[in-house]
């Protein structure tokens, strides 16, 4: 096949959540910082995002991570999370995918038994510690950005579930955190569609009723996801993050787990050194540790460390040509669900 231009991807998943890594062929994105580049994608030109995250090249249950050379001298690489709705500032599972891709492909030299990789993200500098053996990443620990509670126990009126309480917290992006029993469901695979639709409905309501703006990061001004949470018999936090246009995270969700840790910290239920387990809808697990305390714009913050594992399962080349009939991609409700209209 004669490729005009091509994009090269490593196919990666973290606890079942696909986080492919775009390692070559992407055009340069204007911006002096990763935050500038993310805002450019979201406000000026989203053609690359649509090309790699929409059909016919992609499916609903996936993310593509766009790699860059770092914009700051203390980082080894930069990346931006590309999803169906927009570019996002940070993701724990996707950070693990990126680190694994960088090390196992040799783009960053691997040092056994541990390699430290510093990632330049729109949310700030992320330090990752990868446990390595025989050329593989056995686990990746992400030292996330300071995470803080914005609103606790905000009451909102809903047509379906009556008055419910929502916590809003930042864990790399903003989350609405909802105890799942309030909507009459359990976090279980057979409820995935109902949870996805409920989460998208609540996200729309929260957008109208709760305004957020990160104190120092321009453009991070929306509640990106709703995460339902429950508790298993062994004390683990059962998580279900819902994503536009209507699906659930397959992983335990690193930034969501960071946001939940911030809520527990704000309530005095977590102290420095405490560890929690986050468990996904399909049983995958992250270890969540409170490393320390900080402050962001006058808000008391916690420093989370999230540990999990990602796996490279293949490679892909995408052809880029001026005659491509679906360069902007498309999405249909048969697979994307009834909220597909919200994509635009």
Secondary structure, DSSP 8 states (H G I E B T S, - for coil): ---SEEEEEEEEEETTEEEEEEEE-------SSHHHHHHHHHHT--HHHHHHHSBTT--SSEEEEEEE--SSTT-SEEEEEE-SS-EES--HHHHHHHHHHHHHTTSS---SSEEEEEEEETTEEEEEEEEEETTEEEEEEEE---EEEEEEEEEEEETTTEEEEEEEEESSSEEEEEEGGGGT----GGGHHHHHHHHHHHHHHHHHH-----SS-TT--SEEEEEEEEE-TTS-EEEEEEETTTEE-SS--HHHHHHHHHHHHHTTS--TT-EEEEE-TTS-EEEEEEEEEEEETTEEEEEEEEEE-EEEEEEEEEEE-TT-TTTT-B--HHHH-GGGGGG-
